[in-house]
Amino acid sequence: MQNSVPRLAGPVGLIALRAYLERAVRRGPALMMFLLFAVGGGILSEQLGTDRNWDLKNYHLYGPYALLHGRMLFDIAPAQVQSFFNPYLY
């Protein structure tokens, strides 16, 4: 493994360990930024609540509704081209 701690003995092992620790320290700020943005995005998503956009209403919700209520042959392309995706995939 590339990220495993070197297990060499003697001076060579100390040099390899030092190189490993230097790489880990250099990666630290990037990892912290990634975690900050990932956690921040999750918190923001929770605060904003449910998404109610056009795609959700007309494609993701109406497709299964039309299938379950027998509207597939009456409502022609209510969600434009997305209407023709297979509703059984839900």
Secondary structure, DSSP 4 states (H G I P E B T S, - for coil): --SSPP---HHHHHHHHHHHHHHHHHHHHHHHHHHHHHHHHHHHHHHH-----HHIIIIIIHHHHHHHTT-TTTS-STTGGGGGS-GGG-
